[in-house]
Amino acid sequence: MKDDDPDKRRWFRDYLRPDVTMLYRVREDVFKGQTKYQSVEIIDTAAFGVCLVLDGKVQSSSSDEFIYHEALVHPVMLAHHRPEKVMVAGGGEGATLREVLAHGTVSKAIMVDIDEEEVDICRRFLPSFHRNSFDDPRAQVCFSDARQYLEESNDKFDVIIIDLVDPLEMGPARLLYTQEFYRLVSQRLAPGGIMSVQSEPAGWLDLENFVAIINTLKSVFSFVSPYRVHVPAFNTMWGFASASQSIDPAKLTSEEIDAKITARSLRELKYYDGSAHQAMFSIPKHIRGQLSRATDVITDSHPISAF
């Protein structure tokens, strides 16, 4: 066999669904270990660069993480007239925190992540992701369960960004996708506040959890807007949602978004602008149909589970 025979290469398998697997050719194992809450791997892949893998599932890659993180953060941050106090739930790589801190209006950003060991690993091995955001004087990192933090805190936030791992059956985040949790988030938003949440895959084969999350948010918030972006490393469209009692980012025009980007001096954006905003919030007809027919509400007693 030749040296470049694919059978001699090493591959990482990400099981997306019971009947779909994505293969990543691995050039180097950067880190592999187990924290109190989850397994953590950092691998250097040929196609997508350095990837963070938690409990066997790729979370982000150095080649395209900007798509995911800009989409998660900026629509809601720009929809708010002046976000000063922001909470990030999860986001261990520090990239979500990085995008929040790009807004000069922010005076305090609290990141709450349950896994201190994982965050420390990301600080050491993923500097291009966090870009020293953990050391920003406006940033505060708390190692706690996000739900417990909100239950015990009386703080109010202009923006809350939910960047959690998938709701795996035995994972640490399963009860942070429920109606009870979203009610708690709503209570911790200041008047005129808004939240965003990563809402699981939203592609051709895997709409179930996306639709359930959107329907659950609608049972709590007055304005819920689903949106999607294609993340190449995930090999699918990825779902997000904004939710608020008073704000709807989907109503902003491309011109308004571009003006807000200029006003906030967001010069380093690589994916998000007014045109991308319009595309993200344009939901195809077949998905709109499923969303309009949705009846499932996720609760503590009936949580969802990722594949």
C-alpha positions as a LaTeX table, in Angstrom:
\begin{tabular}{lrrr}
\hline
Residue & $x$ (\AA) & $y$ (\AA) & $z$ (\AA) \\
\hline
Met1 & 0.00 & 0.00 & 0.00 \\
Lys2 & 1.13 & 3.57 & $-0.64$ \\
Asp3 & 2.02 & 5.85 & 2.26 \\
Asp4 & $-0.98$ & 8.07 & 1.52 \\
Asp5 & $-3.45$ & 5.20 & 1.56 \\
Pro6 & $-6.47$ & 6.39 & 3.58 \\
Asp7 & $-6.59$ & 3.09 & 5.48 \\
Lys8 & $-3.30$ & 4.01 & 7.14 \\
Arg9 & $-4.55$ & 7.39 & 8.37 \\
Arg10 & $-6.14$ & 7.97 & 11.74 \\
Trp11 & $-9.69$ & 9.23 & 11.84 \\
Phe12 & $-11.87$ & 10.74 & 14.55 \\
Arg13 & $-15.52$ & 9.70 & 14.33 \\
Asp14 & $-18.24$ & 12.08 & 15.44 \\
Tyr15 & $-21.54$ & 10.20 & 15.62 \\
Leu16 & $-24.03$ & 12.85 & 14.54 \\
Arg17 & $-27.03$ & 10.51 & 14.50 \\
Pro18 & $-27.54$ & 6.76 & 14.76 \\
Asp19 & $-27.30$ & 6.58 & 10.96 \\
Val20 & $-24.83$ & 9.42 & 10.21 \\
Thr21 & $-21.16$ & 9.68 & 11.16 \\
Met22 & $-18.64$ & 12.38 & 10.25 \\
Leu23 & $-14.96$ & 11.50 & 9.93 \\
Tyr24 & $-12.12$ & 13.94 & 10.61 \\
Arg25 & $-8.56$ & 13.00 & 9.66 \\
Val26 & $-6.36$ & 13.58 & 12.70 \\
Arg27 & $-2.89$ & 15.02 & 12.24 \\
Glu28 & $-2.04$ & 15.26 & 15.93 \\
Asp29 & $-3.52$ & 14.61 & 19.36 \\
Val30 & $-2.96$ & 17.82 & 21.29 \\
Phe31 & $-4.66$ & 16.83 & 24.55 \\
Lys32 & $-6.80$ & 14.03 & 25.90 \\
Gly33 & $-8.22$ & 13.73 & 29.39 \\
Gln34 & $-11.23$ & 13.41 & 31.67 \\
Thr35 & $-12.59$ & 16.10 & 33.98 \\
Lys36 & $-15.11$ & 15.64 & 36.76 \\
Tyr37 & $-17.92$ & 16.30 & 34.27 \\
Gln38 & $-16.85$ & 15.19 & 30.79 \\
Ser39 & $-14.14$ & 13.86 & 28.54 \\
Val40 & $-12.03$ & 16.51 & 26.82 \\
Glu41 & $-9.99$ & 16.09 & 23.66 \\
Ile42 & $-8.19$ & 18.63 & 21.53 \\
Ile43 & $-7.21$ & 17.31 & 18.12 \\
Asp44 & $-5.50$ & 18.89 & 15.14 \\
Thr45 & $-7.41$ & 17.86 & 12.02 \\
Ala46 & $-6.43$ & 18.15 & 8.38 \\
Ala47 & $-9.67$ & 19.77 & 7.23 \\
Phe48 & $-10.73$ & 22.02 & 10.11 \\
Gly49 & $-7.62$ & 22.73 & 12.15 \\
Val50 & $-7.65$ & 22.40 & 15.92 \\
Cys51 & $-10.94$ & 21.07 & 17.31 \\
Leu52 & $-12.34$ & 20.96 & 20.83 \\
Val53 & $-14.13$ & 17.65 & 21.47 \\
Leu54 & $-16.31$ & 17.11 & 24.56 \\
Asp55 & $-17.79$ & 13.70 & 25.34 \\
Gly56 & $-16.89$ & 12.55 & 21.86 \\
Lys57 & $-18.61$ & 15.41 & 20.01 \\
Val58 & $-16.85$ & 18.22 & 18.15 \\
Gln59 & $-17.74$ & 21.57 & 19.76 \\
Ser60 & $-15.77$ & 24.00 & 17.61 \\
Ser61 & $-12.86$ & 24.19 & 15.21 \\
Ser62 & $-10.22$ & 26.84 & 14.65 \\
Ser63 & $-11.14$ & 27.13 & 10.98 \\
Asp64 & $-14.78$ & 28.13 & 11.39 \\
Glu65 & $-15.56$ & 28.81 & 15.06 \\
Phe66 & $-16.05$ & 32.49 & 14.16 \\
Ile67 & $-19.24$ & 31.58 & 12.28 \\
Tyr68 & $-20.85$ & 29.94 & 15.30 \\
His69 & $-19.70$ & 32.47 & 17.89 \\
Glu70 & $-20.50$ & 35.60 & 15.87 \\
Ala71 & $-23.95$ & 34.21 & 15.09 \\
Leu72 & $-24.63$ & 33.35 & 18.73 \\
Val73 & $-23.54$ & 36.70 & 20.15 \\
His74 & $-23.98$ & 39.66 & 17.84 \\
Pro75 & $-27.65$ & 39.58 & 16.76 \\
Val76 & $-28.83$ & 39.96 & 20.37 \\
Met77 & $-26.01$ & 42.26 & 21.45 \\
Leu78 & $-26.82$ & 44.66 & 18.61 \\
Ala79 & $-30.57$ & 44.37 & 19.13 \\
His80 & $-30.10$ & 45.75 & 22.65 \\
His81 & $-29.63$ & 49.53 & 22.60 \\
Arg82 & $-26.77$ & 49.47 & 25.09 \\
Pro83 & $-25.76$ & 46.13 & 26.64 \\
Glu84 & $-23.66$ & 46.83 & 29.72 \\
Lys85 & $-24.04$ & 43.74 & 31.89 \\
Val86 & $-23.90$ & 40.37 & 30.14 \\
Met87 & $-23.93$ & 36.77 & 31.32 \\
Val88 & $-22.53$ & 33.86 & 29.34 \\
Ala89 & $-23.66$ & 30.39 & 30.41 \\
Gly90 & $-21.10$ & 27.81 & 29.31 \\
Gly91 & $-18.70$ & 28.81 & 26.56 \\
Gly92 & $-15.63$ & 27.08 & 27.96 \\
Glu93 & $-13.36$ & 27.99 & 25.02 \\
Gly94 & $-13.72$ & 31.67 & 25.85 \\
Ala95 & $-14.74$ & 32.54 & 22.28 \\
Thr96 & $-18.27$ & 33.60 & 23.24 \\
Leu97 & $-16.81$ & 35.80 & 25.96 \\
Arg98 & $-14.40$ & 37.19 & 23.36 \\
Glu99 & $-17.24$ & 38.28 & 21.09 \\
Val100 & $-19.22$ & 39.80 & 23.98 \\
Leu101 & $-16.22$ & 41.87 & 25.06 \\
Ala102 & $-15.82$ & 43.23 & 21.53 \\
His103 & $-18.72$ & 45.54 & 22.39 \\
Gly104 & $-17.37$ & 48.65 & 24.06 \\
Thr105 & $-20.67$ & 49.21 & 25.87 \\
Val106 & $-20.02$ & 46.18 & 28.08 \\
Ser107 & $-18.85$ & 47.06 & 31.57 \\
Lys108 & $-19.18$ & 43.57 & 33.08 \\
Ala109 & $-19.34$ & 40.12 & 31.52 \\
Ile110 & $-19.87$ & 37.14 & 33.79 \\
Met111 & $-19.11$ & 33.72 & 32.35 \\
Val112 & $-20.56$ & 30.81 & 34.31 \\
Asp113 & $-19.20$ & 27.37 & 33.47 \\
Ile114 & $-19.49$ & 24.26 & 35.59 \\
Asp115 & $-16.19$ & 22.71 & 34.48 \\
Glu116 & $-13.13$ & 24.57 & 35.77 \\
Glu117 & $-10.77$ & 21.89 & 34.48 \\
Glu118 & $-12.11$ & 22.18 & 30.94 \\
Val119 & $-11.83$ & 25.98 & 30.98 \\
Asp120 & $-8.22$ & 25.69 & 32.17 \\
Ile121 & $-7.46$ & 23.24 & 29.34 \\
Cys122 & $-8.96$ & 25.66 & 26.82 \\
Arg123 & $-6.95$ & 28.55 & 28.25 \\
Arg124 & $-3.76$ & 26.54 & 27.78 \\
Phe125 & $-4.36$ & 24.91 & 24.42 \\
Leu126 & $-6.82$ & 27.16 & 22.55 \\
Pro127 & $-5.35$ & 30.68 & 22.70 \\
Ser128 & $-6.65$ & 31.57 & 19.24 \\
Phe129 & $-10.19$ & 30.92 & 20.49 \\
His130 & $-10.24$ & 33.04 & 23.66 \\
Arg131 & $-7.58$ & 35.62 & 22.66 \\
Asn132 & $-6.97$ & 36.47 & 26.31 \\
Ser133 & $-10.63$ & 37.32 & 26.94 \\
Phe134 & $-10.41$ & 35.65 & 30.35 \\
Asp135 & $-7.91$ & 38.32 & 31.40 \\
Asp136 & $-10.03$ & 41.29 & 30.34 \\
Pro137 & $-10.71$ & 43.43 & 33.45 \\
Arg138 & $-14.42$ & 43.48 & 32.55 \\
Ala139 & $-14.62$ & 39.67 & 32.62 \\
Gln140 & $-15.48$ & 37.51 & 35.62 \\
Val141 & $-15.42$ & 33.72 & 35.42 \\
Cys142 & $-17.53$ & 31.73 & 37.90 \\
Phe143 & $-17.29$ & 27.96 & 38.15 \\
Ser144 & $-20.81$ & 26.87 & 38.93 \\
Asp145 & $-23.87$ & 25.28 & 37.40 \\
Ala146 & $-25.56$ & 28.06 & 35.41 \\
Arg147 & $-28.98$ & 27.17 & 36.74 \\
Gln148 & $-27.80$ & 27.21 & 40.33 \\
Tyr149 & $-26.03$ & 30.52 & 39.72 \\
Leu150 & $-29.22$ & 32.15 & 38.42 \\
Glu151 & $-31.29$ & 30.67 & 41.24 \\
Glu152 & $-28.95$ & 32.07 & 43.90 \\
Ser153 & $-28.21$ & 35.42 & 42.27 \\
Asn154 & $-30.34$ & 38.55 & 42.28 \\
Asp155 & $-28.34$ & 40.12 & 39.44 \\
Lys156 & $-30.13$ & 41.41 & 36.37 \\
Phe157 & $-28.52$ & 41.25 & 32.94 \\
Asp158 & $-29.10$ & 43.17 & 29.75 \\
Val159 & $-28.13$ & 40.12 & 27.70 \\
Ile160 & $-27.83$ & 36.44 & 28.64 \\
Ile161 & $-26.13$ & 34.13 & 26.15 \\
Ile162 & $-26.61$ & 30.38 & 26.56 \\
Asp163 & $-23.67$ & 28.52 & 25.00 \\
Leu164 & $-24.03$ & 25.05 & 26.46 \\
Val165 & $-22.88$ & 21.63 & 25.37 \\
Asp166 & $-25.42$ & 19.26 & 23.84 \\
Pro167 & $-28.05$ & 17.85 & 26.24 \\
Leu168 & $-26.50$ & 14.40 & 26.44 \\
Glu169 & $-28.42$ & 11.93 & 28.59 \\
Met170 & $-25.69$ & 11.73 & 31.24 \\
Gly171 & $-24.15$ & 15.16 & 30.49 \\
Pro172 & $-23.99$ & 18.28 & 32.69 \\
Ala173 & $-26.39$ & 20.46 & 30.64 \\
Arg174 & $-29.56$ & 18.42 & 30.15 \\
Leu175 & $-31.70$ & 20.44 & 32.57 \\
Leu176 & $-30.58$ & 23.76 & 31.07 \\
Tyr177 & $-32.82$ & 23.36 & 28.02 \\
Thr178 & $-36.13$ & 23.22 & 29.89 \\
Gln179 & $-39.10$ & 25.53 & 30.38 \\
Glu180 & $-38.18$ & 25.89 & 34.05 \\
Phe181 & $-34.68$ & 27.07 & 33.17 \\
Tyr182 & $-35.88$ & 29.52 & 30.54 \\
Arg183 & $-38.34$ & 31.00 & 33.04 \\
Leu184 & $-35.41$ & 31.57 & 35.37 \\
Val185 & $-33.45$ & 33.24 & 32.56 \\
Ser186 & $-36.41$ & 35.53 & 31.85 \\
Gln187 & $-36.55$ & 36.55 & 35.51 \\
Arg188 & $-32.87$ & 37.51 & 35.47 \\
Leu189 & $-33.14$ & 39.73 & 32.39 \\
Ala190 & $-33.35$ & 43.46 & 33.08 \\
Pro191 & $-36.23$ & 45.39 & 31.48 \\
Gly192 & $-35.60$ & 45.46 & 27.76 \\
Gly193 & $-33.26$ & 42.47 & 28.07 \\
Ile194 & $-32.73$ & 39.69 & 25.57 \\
Met195 & $-31.19$ & 36.23 & 25.48 \\
Ser196 & $-29.77$ & 33.94 & 22.81 \\
Val197 & $-29.31$ & 30.19 & 22.93 \\
Gln198 & $-27.57$ & 27.63 & 20.77 \\
Ser199 & $-30.47$ & 25.43 & 19.74 \\
Glu200 & $-28.94$ & 22.24 & 18.38 \\
Pro201 & $-28.76$ & 21.04 & 14.74 \\
Ala202 & $-31.31$ & 22.50 & 12.36 \\
Gly203 & $-30.58$ & 20.64 & 9.15 \\
Trp204 & $-32.42$ & 18.19 & 6.94 \\
Leu205 & $-32.14$ & 15.14 & 9.22 \\
Asp206 & $-32.14$ & 16.61 & 12.69 \\
Leu207 & $-34.83$ & 19.16 & 13.43 \\
Glu208 & $-36.49$ & 17.51 & 16.44 \\
Asn209 & $-34.55$ & 19.21 & 19.23 \\
Phe210 & $-34.39$ & 22.54 & 17.40 \\
Val211 & $-38.17$ & 22.64 & 17.01 \\
Ala212 & $-38.71$ & 21.58 & 20.64 \\
Ile213 & $-36.35$ & 24.28 & 21.96 \\
Ile214 & $-38.05$ & 27.01 & 19.93 \\
Asn215 & $-41.50$ & 25.88 & 21.08 \\
Thr216 & $-40.34$ & 25.79 & 24.70 \\
Leu217 & $-38.95$ & 29.31 & 24.45 \\
Lys218 & $-42.30$ & 30.48 & 23.03 \\
Ser219 & $-44.01$ & 29.20 & 26.17 \\
Val220 & $-41.93$ & 31.67 & 28.22 \\
Phe221 & $-41.06$ & 34.69 & 26.04 \\
Ser222 & $-43.21$ & 37.08 & 24.00 \\
Phe223 & $-40.73$ & 37.39 & 21.12 \\
Val224 & $-38.83$ & 34.29 & 19.94 \\
Ser225 & $-36.93$ & 34.29 & 16.65 \\
Pro226 & $-35.21$ & 31.13 & 15.38 \\
Tyr227 & $-32.26$ & 31.42 & 13.04 \\
Arg228 & $-29.65$ & 29.17 & 11.46 \\
Val229 & $-26.13$ & 29.22 & 10.05 \\
His230 & $-24.10$ & 26.58 & 8.27 \\
Val231 & $-21.10$ & 25.46 & 10.34 \\
Pro232 & $-18.82$ & 23.40 & 8.05 \\
Ala233 & $-17.13$ & 21.47 & 10.87 \\
Phe234 & $-20.57$ & 20.29 & 12.05 \\
Asn235 & $-21.59$ & 19.28 & 8.52 \\
Thr236 & $-25.05$ & 20.78 & 9.01 \\
Met237 & $-27.06$ & 23.92 & 9.58 \\
Trp238 & $-26.89$ & 24.89 & 13.24 \\
Gly239 & $-29.82$ & 26.38 & 15.09 \\
Phe240 & $-30.01$ & 29.40 & 17.37 \\
Ala241 & $-32.79$ & 31.51 & 18.85 \\
Ser242 & $-33.22$ & 34.92 & 20.35 \\
Ala243 & $-35.86$ & 35.41 & 23.04 \\
Ser244 & $-37.14$ & 38.49 & 24.81 \\
Gln245 & $-40.26$ & 40.02 & 26.29 \\
Ser246 & $-39.79$ & 43.16 & 24.20 \\
Ile247 & $-37.10$ & 42.87 & 21.48 \\
Asp248 & $-37.04$ & 41.02 & 18.15 \\
Pro249 & $-33.71$ & 41.11 & 16.25 \\
Ala250 & $-35.39$ & 39.54 & 13.20 \\
Lys251 & $-37.14$ & 42.86 & 12.53 \\
Leu252 & $-33.87$ & 44.75 & 12.07 \\
Thr253 & $-32.97$ & 45.55 & 8.45 \\
Ser254 & $-29.57$ & 44.87 & 6.95 \\
Glu255 & $-28.93$ & 48.62 & 6.86 \\
Glu256 & $-29.74$ & 48.94 & 10.55 \\
Ile257 & $-27.41$ & 46.06 & 11.41 \\
Asp258 & $-24.54$ & 47.54 & 9.41 \\
Ala259 & $-25.06$ & 50.93 & 11.07 \\
Lys260 & $-25.01$ & 49.33 & 14.51 \\
Ile261 & $-21.84$ & 47.37 & 13.67 \\
Thr262 & $-20.15$ & 50.63 & 12.67 \\
Ala263 & $-21.40$ & 52.43 & 15.79 \\
Arg264 & $-20.02$ & 49.67 & 18.03 \\
Ser265 & $-16.68$ & 49.61 & 16.13 \\
Leu266 & $-16.90$ & 45.87 & 15.49 \\
Arg267 & $-14.10$ & 45.90 & 12.94 \\
Glu268 & $-12.94$ & 42.29 & 13.23 \\
Leu269 & $-16.15$ & 40.48 & 12.30 \\
Lys270 & $-15.52$ & 37.84 & 9.65 \\
Tyr271 & $-19.00$ & 36.38 & 9.13 \\
Tyr272 & $-21.72$ & 38.61 & 10.51 \\
Asp273 & $-23.07$ & 41.75 & 8.85 \\
Gly274 & $-26.40$ & 43.07 & 7.65 \\
Ser275 & $-26.66$ & 40.69 & 4.71 \\
Ala276 & $-25.72$ & 37.68 & 6.83 \\
His277 & $-28.28$ & 38.76 & 9.43 \\
Gln278 & $-31.09$ & 38.69 & 6.87 \\
Ala279 & $-30.03$ & 35.26 & 5.63 \\
Met280 & $-29.75$ & 33.81 & 9.14 \\
Phe281 & $-33.31$ & 34.73 & 10.08 \\
Ser282 & $-34.81$ & 33.51 & 6.77 \\
Ile283 & $-36.26$ & 30.14 & 7.75 \\
Pro284 & $-37.20$ & 27.74 & 4.91 \\
Lys285 & $-40.86$ & 26.90 & 4.39 \\
His286 & $-40.66$ & 23.25 & 5.51 \\
Ile287 & $-39.05$ & 24.27 & 8.81 \\
Arg288 & $-41.56$ & 27.07 & 9.36 \\
Gly289 & $-44.25$ & 24.45 & 8.92 \\
Gln290 & $-42.75$ & 22.21 & 11.59 \\
Leu291 & $-42.34$ & 25.15 & 13.95 \\
Ser292 & $-45.98$ & 26.17 & 13.46 \\
Arg293 & $-47.17$ & 22.65 & 14.27 \\
Ala294 & $-44.89$ & 22.10 & 17.27 \\
Thr295 & $-46.53$ & 21.02 & 20.51 \\
Asp296 & $-43.68$ & 19.57 & 22.59 \\
Val297 & $-42.50$ & 21.65 & 25.53 \\
Ile298 & $-39.27$ & 20.58 & 27.22 \\
Thr299 & $-39.59$ & 20.32 & 31.00 \\
Asp300 & $-37.48$ & 19.06 & 33.89 \\
Ser301 & $-39.60$ & 15.91 & 33.96 \\
His302 & $-39.43$ & 15.46 & 30.17 \\
Pro303 & $-36.01$ & 16.73 & 29.00 \\
Ile304 & $-34.59$ & 16.27 & 25.52 \\
Ser305 & $-31.48$ & 14.28 & 24.73 \\
Ala306 & $-28.95$ & 14.77 & 21.94 \\
Phe307 & $-27.97$ & 11.85 & 19.75 \\
\hline
\end{tabular}
